[in-house]
Amino acid sequence: MSFLRRKKRKSRPAPREASLPTTPAKKRKVVPVEVKLLAVDALAVGLSSAEVCELVGVSYSALANWRKRYLEGGAQSLMRQATNPGSRKICGELERRIEQMRRDHPEAGVRRIRDELKRDQGIGVSAETVRRVVNDAGLNNPPPRKRRGPPGLRRFEKELPNALWQIDIFTFKLKRMYPVYLVGIIDDCSRYIVGHGLFRQQTAEAVLEVVKGAIGQWGAPREILSDNGRQFAAWRGQTRFQKVLKRQGIGHVRSAPHHPMTLGKIERFWKTIWTEFLEDSVFASFADARQRLEHWIGYYNHQRPHQGIDGACPADRYEGAWHPTRHVKTRGRYPWATYVFRR
């Protein structure tokens, strides 16, 4: 029956409540300590509280709080402090550790201190925090001079240990003694020093002694990268070094003449060992130099964080206790290098 049917009323949408304008939360104004001191001094010389508050842009209560804290504790009390006493104690202890590490190793940068705190003490801190603590303590070093690299410089890094070794010879003079020659081999992937030796003469026998010792201890690498020194290469024929590599099935890669950047990893190691160990060391004898050098390279391999491998130690990467995160890839395998033979 049609008269029983009722028309359905169209449901009207509920009226929306007027949205109240949301006021953003006010950020707490951070006033430097110098401004607080000037405000307190202005009150001391006769300015009124209203004038000082208008100049600084703070409330009367904040100004009165600054004046009270200054009268009770001096300028030190105006510095920002943690609200929790436990946090203040932890922050103070951390700052003392950072300052002591910088005093013990003035050559260490902020990232080096950050990595050592994380590795040795399990303390996570940012490089900016370390820089602030070092600057506040007056232990900052002058900024290094920025040097522009040569145009077209390409970087490379192997993804696995023992894929490529870099070999070179470093010459220095023992204080009050005679010049010596340090032969070193570094793994391209991990920066691990797989072989080294200190000798009185720069000969092919010295190089072969280090190479054979490294191969006997760690196995043969796929390739070895060297410069064009007379111990490694010859204009005609093959050197003893090249013959040993060929018998072992190791490819020999030579850098371009007058281009040490190809051997950048071993060159950077020479700079590190010179600035952190050899430059200020005085050895009693040649045997003492060999023994102390052995200890320092052990420290470099197993304890010293390396910034080139994300703060890990070379032994972490070489022995597999790391997780690869990034690798620099280039179109060419090695820039400015020449292949002599491959296995």
Residue frames relative to the residue before (quaternion, step in Angstrom):
aa qw qx qy qz dx dy dz
M 1.0000 0.0000 0.0000 0.0000 0.00 0.00 0.00
S 0.4475 -0.7484 0.4292 0.2352 3.40 -0.71 1.17
F 0.6501 0.5407 -0.3485 0.4045 3.59 1.09 -0.68
L 0.6265 0.5313 -0.3478 0.4519 3.59 1.26 -0.26
R 0.5884 0.5733 -0.3785 0.4265 3.49 1.20 -0.32
R 0.1745 -0.7830 0.5918 0.0790 3.46 -0.84 0.98
K 0.4794 -0.6590 0.4971 0.2981 3.45 -1.03 0.72
K 0.4220 -0.7014 0.5193 0.2454 3.46 -0.91 0.96
R 0.3790 -0.7185 0.5382 0.2247 3.46 -0.90 0.95
K 0.4500 -0.6748 0.5149 0.2774 3.47 -0.96 0.85
S 0.4077 -0.7203 0.5086 0.2371 3.46 -0.77 1.08
R 0.2864 -0.7599 0.5632 0.1526 3.50 -0.77 1.08
P 0.5046 -0.6441 0.4703 0.3306 3.56 -0.96 0.73
A 0.5295 -0.6382 0.4577 0.3207 3.51 -0.98 0.87
P 0.5123 -0.6506 0.4509 0.3332 3.55 -0.92 0.81
R 0.4263 -0.7094 0.5078 0.2392 3.50 -0.92 1.00
E 0.4504 -0.6722 0.5161 0.2810 3.46 -1.02 0.82
A 0.5307 -0.6294 0.4633 0.3281 3.49 -1.01 0.79
S 0.3515 -0.7526 0.5204 0.1982 3.53 -0.61 1.17
L 0.3709 -0.7359 0.5292 0.2021 3.48 -0.78 1.08
P 0.4972 -0.6501 0.4702 0.3303 3.58 -0.91 0.74
T 0.3153 -0.7561 0.5484 0.1675 3.52 -0.82 1.08
T 0.2547 -0.7627 0.5791 0.1347 3.50 -0.80 1.04
P 0.4409 -0.7003 0.4838 0.2848 3.58 -0.73 0.96
A 0.5496 -0.6224 0.4443 0.3363 3.51 -1.10 0.77
K 0.4445 -0.7016 0.4941 0.2570 3.50 -0.89 0.94
K 0.3540 -0.7278 0.5495 0.2074 3.50 -0.90 0.95
R 0.5052 -0.6515 0.4728 0.3112 3.51 -1.02 0.80
K 0.3870 -0.7376 0.5097 0.2153 3.54 -0.75 1.08
V 0.2208 -0.7696 0.5895 0.1066 3.52 -0.83 1.05
V 0.1231 -0.8013 0.5849 0.0246 3.55 -0.60 1.19
P 0.4524 -0.6944 0.4781 0.2908 3.63 -0.74 0.93
V 0.6259 -0.5569 0.3954 0.3765 3.53 -1.20 0.56
E 0.6156 0.5637 -0.3563 0.4200 3.60 1.01 -0.75
V 0.6569 0.5004 -0.3143 0.4683 3.60 0.99 -0.82
K 0.6280 0.5287 -0.3416 0.4577 3.59 1.00 -0.75
L 0.6569 0.5061 -0.3139 0.4624 3.59 0.95 -0.83
L 0.6459 0.5078 -0.3245 0.4686 3.59 0.99 -0.79
A 0.6381 0.5227 -0.3338 0.4563 3.60 1.02 -0.74
V 0.6607 0.4912 -0.3100 0.4755 3.60 0.95 -0.83
D 0.6475 0.5090 -0.3211 0.4676 3.59 1.01 -0.77
A 0.6297 0.5346 -0.3407 0.4490 3.58 1.06 -0.72
L 0.6323 0.5062 -0.3364 0.4804 3.60 1.05 -0.67
A 0.6585 0.5295 -0.3191 0.4291 3.56 1.01 -0.80
V 0.7093 0.4555 -0.2738 0.4631 3.61 1.04 -0.72
G 0.7246 -0.4840 0.2395 0.4282 3.62 1.23 0.03
L 0.4885 0.6472 -0.4607 0.3608 3.60 1.17 -0.04
S 0.4827 -0.6662 0.4843 0.2976 3.55 -1.11 0.67
S 0.6470 -0.5261 0.3835 0.3970 3.55 -1.28 0.39
A 0.6296 0.5422 -0.3407 0.4399 3.58 1.01 -0.76
E 0.6684 0.5003 -0.3094 0.4552 3.59 0.93 -0.86
V 0.6692 0.4939 -0.3072 0.4624 3.55 0.94 -0.87
C 0.6467 0.5153 -0.3269 0.4577 3.61 0.94 -0.82
E 0.6556 0.5050 -0.3190 0.4619 3.59 1.00 -0.75
L 0.6643 0.5025 -0.3112 0.4575 3.57 1.01 -0.76
V 0.7415 0.4079 -0.2229 0.4839 3.59 0.88 -0.94
G 0.3732 -0.7432 0.4805 0.2784 3.58 1.08 -0.67
V 0.5534 0.5692 -0.4159 0.4436 3.58 0.99 0.84
S 0.5948 -0.5762 0.4283 0.3617 3.55 -1.33 0.17
Y 0.6673 -0.4928 0.3735 0.4152 3.55 -1.34 0.24
S 0.6525 0.5270 -0.3271 0.4353 3.58 0.97 -0.82
A 0.6435 0.5170 -0.3307 0.4576 3.59 1.00 -0.76
L 0.6574 0.5038 -0.3120 0.4654 3.56 0.96 -0.85
A 0.6538 0.5007 -0.3178 0.4699 3.59 0.97 -0.81
N 0.6293 0.5306 -0.3327 0.4601 3.59 1.08 -0.72
W 0.6343 0.5198 -0.3337 0.4648 3.61 1.00 -0.78
R 0.6736 0.5029 -0.3031 0.4489 3.56 0.86 -0.93
K 0.6541 0.5125 -0.3138 0.4594 3.58 0.97 -0.83
R 0.6762 0.4857 -0.2964 0.4679 3.60 0.92 -0.91
Y 0.6408 0.5252 -0.3309 0.4517 3.58 1.02 -0.72
L 0.6676 0.4957 -0.3035 0.4653 3.59 0.96 -0.81
E 0.7022 0.4662 -0.2729 0.4638 3.59 1.07 -0.67
G 0.8539 0.1342 -0.0292 0.5019 3.60 0.85 -0.92
G 0.5395 -0.6388 0.4074 0.3673 3.58 1.20 0.05
A 0.7862 -0.3381 0.2346 0.4610 3.55 -1.31 -0.27
Q 0.5926 0.5916 -0.3678 0.4044 3.61 1.10 -0.63
S 0.6586 0.5299 -0.3155 0.4311 3.59 1.06 -0.69
L 0.6214 0.5527 -0.3498 0.4313 3.60 1.21 -0.31
M 0.5422 0.6124 -0.4087 0.4049 3.61 1.22 -0.17
R 0.5503 -0.6147 0.4525 0.3384 3.56 -1.15 0.67
Q 0.0580 -0.7964 0.6017 -0.0173 3.54 -0.94 0.97
A 0.5767 -0.5758 0.4458 0.3704 3.54 -1.22 0.47
T 0.4996 -0.6752 0.4549 0.2961 3.57 -1.02 0.80
N 0.6896 0.4439 -0.2751 0.5017 3.59 1.12 -0.62
P 0.4552 -0.6913 0.4725 0.3029 3.65 -0.70 0.93
G 0.6200 0.5426 -0.3509 0.4451 3.60 1.06 -0.68
S 0.6430 0.5140 -0.3207 0.4686 3.57 1.04 -0.79
R 0.6355 0.5220 -0.3378 0.4577 3.58 1.00 -0.79
K 0.6522 0.5123 -0.3203 0.4578 3.58 0.99 -0.80
I 0.6636 0.4957 -0.3086 0.4676 3.58 0.95 -0.89
C 0.6589 0.5044 -0.3185 0.4583 3.59 0.91 -0.86
G 0.6563 0.5065 -0.3177 0.4603 3.57 0.95 -0.78
E 0.6504 0.5011 -0.3178 0.4741 3.58 0.99 -0.78
L 0.6453 0.5146 -0.3245 0.4620 3.58 0.98 -0.78
E 0.6491 0.5092 -0.3232 0.4636 3.58 0.95 -0.80
R 0.6470 0.5086 -0.3286 0.4634 3.60 0.98 -0.75
R 0.6354 0.5168 -0.3380 0.4637 3.60 1.02 -0.71
I 0.6522 0.5124 -0.3151 0.4613 3.57 0.95 -0.87
E 0.6643 0.4981 -0.3097 0.4633 3.59 0.91 -0.87
Q 0.6598 0.5028 -0.3159 0.4604 3.60 0.96 -0.82
M 0.6419 0.5131 -0.3283 0.4657 3.59 0.99 -0.76
R 0.6591 0.4956 -0.3179 0.4678 3.59 1.00 -0.72
R 0.6501 0.5016 -0.3281 0.4670 3.60 1.03 -0.72
D 0.6633 0.4988 -0.3092 0.4644 3.60 1.02 -0.76
H 0.7911 0.1261 -0.0512 0.5963 3.58 1.06 -0.74
P 0.1576 -0.8321 0.5239 0.0907 3.63 0.21 1.21
E 0.6521 0.5325 -0.3257 0.4303 3.59 1.13 -0.55
A 0.5519 0.6310 -0.3918 0.3792 3.61 1.23 -0.34
G 0.3479 -0.7416 0.5401 0.1931 3.56 -0.91 0.94
V 0.7083 -0.4599 0.3125 0.4348 3.56 -1.28 0.10
R 0.6571 0.4958 -0.3255 0.4653 3.61 0.99 -0.69
R 0.6132 0.5347 -0.3489 0.4652 3.57 1.09 -0.65
I 0.6565 0.4894 -0.3099 0.4831 3.62 0.94 -0.84
R 0.6299 0.5328 -0.3344 0.4556 3.59 0.99 -0.80
D 0.6845 0.4854 -0.2911 0.4596 3.59 0.89 -0.92
E 0.6590 0.4989 -0.3199 0.4631 3.61 0.98 -0.75
L 0.6266 0.5209 -0.3418 0.4682 3.60 1.02 -0.69
K 0.6758 0.4924 -0.2955 0.4620 3.57 0.96 -0.83
R 0.7210 0.4535 -0.2606 0.4545 3.57 0.91 -0.91
D 0.7785 0.3834 -0.1917 0.4585 3.59 0.73 -1.08
Q 0.8126 0.2552 -0.1109 0.5121 3.59 0.97 -0.82
G 0.4416 -0.7253 0.4429 0.2877 3.60 1.24 -0.03
I 0.4923 0.6434 -0.4332 0.3951 3.59 1.15 0.56
G 0.2160 -0.7833 0.5733 0.1056 3.57 -0.68 1.10
V 0.1526 0.7684 -0.6000 0.1620 3.56 -0.61 1.15
S 0.4653 -0.6880 0.4817 0.2796 3.56 -1.07 0.71
A 0.6200 -0.5505 0.4115 0.3784 3.53 -1.27 0.42
E 0.6260 0.5391 -0.3452 0.4453 3.60 1.07 -0.65
T 0.6224 0.5239 -0.3449 0.4682 3.59 1.06 -0.67
V 0.6472 0.5018 -0.3204 0.4761 3.58 0.96 -0.83
R 0.6457 0.5197 -0.3259 0.4547 3.59 0.95 -0.80
R 0.6491 0.5162 -0.3256 0.4541 3.60 0.96 -0.82
V 0.6657 0.4970 -0.3106 0.4620 3.59 0.91 -0.90
V 0.6594 0.5075 -0.3102 0.4598 3.58 0.94 -0.87
N 0.6719 0.4896 -0.3037 0.4653 3.60 0.93 -0.83
D 0.6523 0.5117 -0.3235 0.4561 3.60 0.97 -0.80
A 0.6942 0.4591 -0.2751 0.4813 3.59 1.09 -0.66
G 0.4686 -0.6971 0.4324 0.3277 3.59 1.25 -0.07
L 0.5139 0.6523 -0.4061 0.3815 3.58 1.16 0.56
N 0.4216 0.7191 -0.4671 0.2947 3.57 1.21 0.22
N 0.3740 -0.7091 0.5597 0.2100 3.53 -1.16 0.75
P 0.5837 -0.5566 0.4248 0.4111 3.61 -1.12 0.40
P 0.5555 -0.6255 0.4158 0.3567 3.61 -0.97 0.75
P 0.4879 -0.6678 0.4667 0.3134 3.59 -0.95 0.78
R 0.5482 -0.6058 0.4655 0.3402 3.51 -1.20 0.54
K 0.3817 -0.7264 0.5266 0.2221 3.53 -0.85 1.00
R 0.1083 -0.7877 0.6058 0.0304 3.51 -0.88 1.02
R 0.3715 -0.7259 0.5376 0.2147 3.50 -0.89 0.95
G 0.4014 -0.7099 0.5269 0.2395 3.53 -0.91 0.92
P 0.6284 -0.5356 0.3881 0.4096 3.57 -1.17 0.36
P 0.5596 -0.6151 0.4213 0.3619 3.61 -1.04 0.65
G 0.8057 0.2824 -0.2146 0.4743 3.53 -1.12 0.71
L 0.3608 0.7415 -0.4971 0.2700 3.62 1.18 0.39
R 0.0837 -0.7920 0.6046 0.0122 3.56 -0.82 1.05
R 0.2784 -0.7664 0.5612 0.1417 3.55 -0.99 0.87
F 0.0638 -0.7825 0.6185 0.0329 3.54 -1.18 0.59
E 0.0107 0.7795 -0.6257 0.0269 3.53 -1.24 0.55
K 0.3993 -0.7150 0.5240 0.2340 3.55 -0.83 0.98
E 0.4583 -0.7150 0.4677 0.2450 3.57 -1.10 0.71
L 0.7750 0.2570 -0.1493 0.5576 3.63 1.17 -0.35
P 0.5366 -0.6045 0.4675 0.3578 3.60 -1.11 0.58
N 0.8168 0.2472 -0.2228 0.4713 3.54 -1.28 0.61
A 0.4511 0.6524 -0.4862 0.3668 3.58 1.15 0.41
L 0.7937 -0.0215 0.0407 0.6065 3.59 1.08 -0.72
W 0.1154 -0.7539 0.6435 0.0653 3.55 -1.03 0.90
Q 0.2136 -0.7400 0.6213 0.1439 3.53 -1.21 0.62
I 0.0971 -0.8060 0.5838 0.0074 3.58 -0.84 1.01
D 0.1170 0.7787 -0.6066 0.1095 3.56 -1.05 0.81
I 0.3359 -0.7157 0.5777 0.2031 3.57 -1.35 0.24
F 0.1534 -0.7851 0.5984 0.0441 3.56 -0.91 1.04
T 0.1793 -0.7984 0.5711 0.0651 3.56 -0.79 1.06
F 0.1578 0.7616 -0.6195 0.1062 3.57 -0.93 0.90
K 0.4253 -0.7077 0.5142 0.2319 3.54 -1.28 0.29
L 0.3977 -0.6885 0.5534 0.2482 3.54 -0.88 0.95
K 0.5229 -0.6589 0.4359 0.3201 3.57 -0.82 0.97
R 0.8486 0.0571 -0.1162 0.5130 3.51 -0.97 1.07
M 0.6682 0.4686 -0.3129 0.4858 3.59 1.18 0.46
Y 0.6689 -0.4736 0.4020 0.4082 3.62 -0.72 -1.03
P 0.6035 -0.5598 0.4057 0.3972 3.62 -1.20 0.28
V 0.1029 -0.7718 0.6265 0.0365 3.55 -1.14 0.76
Y 0.3240 -0.7441 0.5636 0.1541 3.52 -1.31 0.39
L 0.1607 -0.7913 0.5882 0.0461 3.55 -0.77 1.13
V 0.1672 -0.7727 0.6089 0.0657 3.56 -0.66 1.17
G 0.0198 0.8221 -0.5664 0.0535 3.57 -0.76 1.03
I 0.1196 -0.7578 0.6379 0.0677 3.55 -1.18 0.71
I 0.0737 -0.8056 0.5879 -0.0041 3.57 -0.74 1.09
D 0.4252 -0.6836 0.5338 0.2588 3.56 -1.07 0.79
D 0.4856 -0.7153 0.4220 0.2730 3.56 -0.72 1.09
C 0.6910 0.4933 -0.2885 0.4427 3.61 0.93 -0.80
S 0.8250 0.2862 -0.1010 0.4767 3.57 0.75 -1.08
R 0.3522 -0.7312 0.4907 0.3170 3.63 1.24 -0.41
Y 0.3818 0.7204 -0.4835 0.3186 3.57 1.20 0.49
I 0.3587 -0.7132 0.5579 0.2270 3.58 -0.94 0.90
V 0.1739 -0.8312 0.5242 0.0642 3.55 -0.22 1.30
G 0.8091 -0.0033 0.0021 0.5877 3.59 1.18 -0.36
H 0.1003 0.7764 -0.6174 0.0773 3.56 -1.12 0.71
G 0.0550 0.7887 -0.6115 0.0304 3.53 -1.27 0.38
L 0.2662 -0.7514 0.5885 0.1346 3.55 -1.08 0.83
F 0.0095 -0.8224 0.5641 -0.0728 3.57 -0.72 1.13
R 0.5166 -0.6366 0.4868 0.3015 3.53 -1.30 0.47
Q 0.7844 0.2180 -0.1142 0.5693 3.59 1.15 -0.54
Q 0.4041 -0.7054 0.5392 0.2201 3.53 -1.18 0.70
T 0.2170 0.8008 -0.5146 0.2164 3.56 0.20 1.30
A 0.6335 -0.5190 0.4142 0.3971 3.53 -1.35 0.23
E 0.5961 0.5690 -0.3652 0.4331 3.61 1.10 -0.64
A 0.6386 0.5215 -0.3295 0.4599 3.60 1.01 -0.77
V 0.6584 0.5037 -0.3117 0.4643 3.57 0.94 -0.86
L 0.6795 0.4910 -0.2973 0.4569 3.59 0.89 -0.90
E 0.6023 0.5560 -0.3637 0.4426 3.59 1.07 -0.63
V 0.6798 0.4726 -0.2888 0.4807 3.58 0.95 -0.86
V 0.6593 0.5146 -0.3162 0.4477 3.59 0.92 -0.87
K 0.6840 0.4784 -0.2972 0.4637 3.60 0.84 -0.92
G 0.6371 0.5238 -0.3318 0.4580 3.59 1.03 -0.72
A 0.6640 0.4955 -0.3100 0.4663 3.60 0.97 -0.81
I 0.6568 0.4981 -0.3171 0.4690 3.59 0.98 -0.81
G 0.6602 0.5114 -0.3140 0.4516 3.57 0.98 -0.78
Q 0.7129 0.4446 -0.2612 0.4752 3.59 1.06 -0.66
W 0.8242 0.2408 -0.0905 0.5045 3.60 0.86 -0.92
G 0.5598 -0.5861 0.4130 0.4153 3.60 1.19 -0.15
A 0.5934 -0.5921 0.4181 0.3500 3.55 -1.27 0.38
P 0.3634 -0.7126 0.5464 0.2483 3.62 -0.93 0.80
R 0.6218 -0.5293 0.4097 0.4066 3.53 -1.28 0.11
E 0.8016 -0.0081 0.0528 0.5954 3.58 0.98 -0.91
I 0.1722 -0.7381 0.6398 0.1275 3.55 -1.32 0.41
L 0.2171 -0.7773 0.5852 0.0788 3.54 -0.89 1.07
S 0.0716 0.7940 -0.5971 0.0895 3.60 -0.82 0.99
D 0.5202 -0.5818 0.4966 0.3799 3.53 -1.35 0.03
N 0.6361 -0.5494 0.3923 0.3738 3.57 -1.27 -0.29
G 0.2292 0.7925 -0.5298 0.1968 3.60 1.07 0.68
R 0.6377 -0.5678 0.3625 0.3735 3.56 -1.19 0.56
Q 0.6027 0.5480 -0.3730 0.4442 3.62 1.17 -0.33
F 0.7521 0.4098 -0.1980 0.4766 3.58 1.15 -0.60
A 0.8244 0.0916 0.0058 0.5586 3.58 0.91 -0.84
A 0.1569 -0.7604 0.6244 0.0858 3.54 -1.33 0.42
W 0.5661 -0.6074 0.4339 0.3498 3.55 -1.17 0.59
R 0.7859 0.1487 -0.0763 0.5953 3.57 1.09 -0.72
G 0.8191 0.1940 -0.1596 0.5157 3.54 -0.95 0.85
Q 0.5272 -0.6070 0.4922 0.3337 3.52 -1.29 -0.47
T 0.4381 -0.6745 0.5315 0.2656 3.54 -1.17 0.71
R 0.6684 -0.4709 0.3758 0.4361 3.55 -1.29 0.16
F 0.5988 0.5661 -0.3463 0.4484 3.56 1.09 -0.71
Q 0.6956 0.4667 -0.2810 0.4684 3.58 0.87 -0.92
K 0.6331 0.5317 -0.3384 0.4494 3.58 1.04 -0.67
V 0.6363 0.5126 -0.3291 0.4733 3.59 1.02 -0.77
L 0.6521 0.5048 -0.3234 0.4641 3.60 0.94 -0.82
K 0.6567 0.5149 -0.3222 0.4470 3.57 0.94 -0.80
R 0.6450 0.5089 -0.3259 0.4677 3.60 1.00 -0.76
Q 0.7007 0.4503 -0.2635 0.4866 3.59 1.08 -0.69
G 0.4752 -0.6863 0.4336 0.3395 3.60 1.24 -0.12
I 0.4638 0.6700 -0.4384 0.3792 3.58 1.17 0.62
G 0.3863 -0.7170 0.5349 0.2249 3.57 -0.90 0.93
H 0.2442 -0.7637 0.5840 0.1271 3.56 -1.04 0.83
V 0.0740 -0.7829 0.6178 -0.0019 3.55 -0.76 1.11
R 0.1542 -0.7989 0.5787 0.0546 3.58 -0.83 1.04
S 0.4258 -0.6883 0.5263 0.2605 3.54 -1.03 0.82
A 0.5984 -0.5509 0.4336 0.3879 3.54 -1.26 0.36
P 0.5880 -0.5811 0.4133 0.3819 3.61 -1.07 0.59
H 0.8496 0.1082 -0.1206 0.5019 3.55 -1.14 0.83
H 0.6098 0.5063 -0.3811 0.4760 3.58 0.98 0.83
P 0.0634 -0.8506 0.5214 0.0224 3.63 0.36 1.20
M 0.5104 0.6642 -0.4293 0.3378 3.63 1.19 -0.29
T 0.5622 0.5932 -0.3990 0.4158 3.61 1.15 -0.46
L 0.7210 0.3457 -0.2102 0.5626 3.57 1.15 -0.68
G 0.1325 0.8656 -0.4769 0.0753 3.55 1.06 0.76
K 0.6563 0.5293 -0.3369 0.4191 3.63 0.95 -0.71
I 0.6937 0.4306 -0.2907 0.4988 3.60 0.90 -0.81
E 0.6070 0.5369 -0.3616 0.4610 3.61 1.11 -0.57
R 0.6502 0.4968 -0.3220 0.4762 3.60 1.01 -0.73
F 0.6136 0.5319 -0.3541 0.4638 3.58 1.08 -0.60
W 0.6162 0.5353 -0.3534 0.4570 3.62 1.00 -0.70
K 0.6540 0.5005 -0.3201 0.4682 3.59 0.95 -0.80
T 0.6530 0.5211 -0.3177 0.4485 3.59 0.97 -0.83
I 0.7054 0.4554 -0.2827 0.4637 3.59 0.78 -0.95
W 0.6348 0.5236 -0.3433 0.4529 3.59 1.10 -0.53
T 0.7324 0.4345 -0.2539 0.4586 3.60 0.78 -0.98
E 0.7549 0.4034 -0.2153 0.4701 3.60 1.00 -0.77
F 0.8185 0.2332 -0.1082 0.5138 3.62 1.10 -0.39
L 0.7956 0.3812 -0.2093 0.4218 3.58 0.46 -1.16
E 0.6091 0.6165 -0.3655 0.3397 3.58 0.96 -0.79
D 0.8012 0.2675 -0.1259 0.5203 3.61 0.91 -0.87
S 0.5217 0.6518 -0.4135 0.3634 3.61 1.23 0.09
V 0.1383 -0.7462 0.6470 0.0738 3.54 -1.17 0.78
F 0.1671 -0.8160 0.5512 0.0495 3.57 -0.59 1.17
A 0.4908 -0.6742 0.4744 0.2818 3.54 -1.06 0.81
S 0.7928 -0.0513 0.0779 0.6022 3.58 1.05 -0.72
F 0.6823 -0.4549 0.3672 0.4390 3.53 -1.33 0.04
A 0.6399 0.5161 -0.3246 0.4678 3.60 1.02 -0.76
D 0.6329 0.5206 -0.3315 0.4675 3.58 1.04 -0.73
A 0.6294 0.5277 -0.3323 0.4637 3.59 1.03 -0.76
R 0.6525 0.5128 -0.3189 0.4578 3.60 0.95 -0.82
Q 0.6804 0.4985 -0.3001 0.4456 3.58 0.90 -0.91
R 0.6926 0.4650 -0.2823 0.4737 3.57 0.87 -0.90
L 0.6043 0.5434 -0.3497 0.4662 3.57 1.12 -0.58
E 0.6201 0.5423 -0.3313 0.4600 3.57 1.04 -0.76
H 0.6631 0.4992 -0.3042 0.4676 3.60 0.96 -0.86
W 0.6794 0.4956 -0.3123 0.4419 3.61 0.88 -0.87
I 0.6549 0.4926 -0.3262 0.4712 3.60 0.93 -0.75
G 0.6010 0.5319 -0.3605 0.4753 3.60 1.10 -0.54
Y 0.6328 0.5049 -0.3209 0.4915 3.57 1.06 -0.74
Y 0.6480 0.5205 -0.3225 0.4530 3.61 0.94 -0.83
N 0.7061 0.4794 -0.2749 0.4427 3.59 0.88 -0.89
H 0.8290 0.2988 -0.0993 0.4622 3.58 0.87 -0.96
Q 0.7977 0.3068 -0.1611 0.4935 3.63 1.10 -0.40
R 0.6880 0.5024 -0.2966 0.4316 3.60 0.98 -0.71
P 0.3620 -0.7247 0.5347 0.2405 3.65 -0.66 1.00
H 0.2418 -0.7720 0.5785 0.1047 3.54 -1.05 0.86
Q 0.3951 -0.7484 0.4819 0.2271 3.57 -0.64 1.10
G 0.6168 0.5730 -0.3496 0.4110 3.59 1.12 -0.52
I 0.7513 0.2907 -0.1828 0.5635 3.61 1.24 -0.34
D 0.6585 -0.5747 0.2931 0.3875 3.55 0.95 1.03
G 0.7312 -0.4701 0.2465 0.4284 3.59 0.92 0.88
A 0.5204 0.6158 -0.4353 0.4005 3.61 1.21 0.14
C 0.5000 -0.6104 0.5089 0.3440 3.55 -1.29 0.25
P 0.6230 -0.5578 0.3739 0.4012 3.61 -1.06 0.57
A 0.6428 0.5299 -0.3380 0.4380 3.60 1.00 -0.75
D 0.5849 0.5781 -0.3762 0.4269 3.61 1.09 -0.60
R 0.7036 0.4385 -0.2633 0.4933 3.55 0.92 -0.87
Y 0.6908 0.5014 -0.3067 0.4211 3.56 0.81 -0.94
E 0.7520 0.3804 -0.2085 0.4963 3.58 0.98 -0.82
G 0.6166 -0.6239 0.3214 0.3567 3.57 1.24 0.28
A 0.5385 0.6224 -0.4176 0.3850 3.65 1.18 0.17
W 0.6094 0.5052 -0.3741 0.4831 3.56 0.84 0.96
H 0.3104 -0.7200 0.5893 0.1949 3.55 -1.33 0.32
P 0.3797 -0.7428 0.4910 0.2508 3.61 -0.51 1.07
T 0.1685 -0.7990 0.5733 0.0671 3.53 -0.89 0.98
R 0.8026 -0.0749 0.0729 0.5873 3.56 0.92 -0.77
H 0.0686 -0.7626 0.6412 0.0508 3.52 -1.23 0.53
V 0.4054 -0.6985 0.5350 0.2478 3.53 -0.97 0.84
K 0.0885 -0.8124 0.5762 0.0147 3.55 -0.67 1.09
T 0.1022 -0.7807 0.6148 0.0464 3.54 -1.06 0.74
R 0.6322 -0.5303 0.3957 0.4031 3.52 -1.24 0.29
G 0.7466 0.3330 -0.1978 0.5409 3.55 0.93 -0.89
R 0.5765 -0.5936 0.4199 0.3727 3.58 -1.18 0.43
Y 0.7818 -0.0634 0.0654 0.6168 3.58 0.83 -0.98
P 0.3517 -0.7362 0.5278 0.2362 3.59 -0.66 1.00
W 0.8556 0.0873 -0.0997 0.5003 3.52 -1.12 0.80
A 0.5245 0.6027 -0.4292 0.4213 3.59 0.85 0.97
T 0.2311 -0.7606 0.5964 0.1111 3.54 -1.24 0.59
Y 0.3326 -0.7313 0.5628 0.1946 3.57 -0.89 0.96
V 0.2760 -0.7484 0.5824 0.1567 3.54 -0.94 0.93
F 0.7456 -0.2374 0.1477 0.6049 3.57 0.91 -0.88
R 0.2563 -0.7385 0.6013 0.1656 3.54 -1.25 0.37
R 0.4531 -0.6569 0.5033 0.3316 3.52 -1.16 0.36
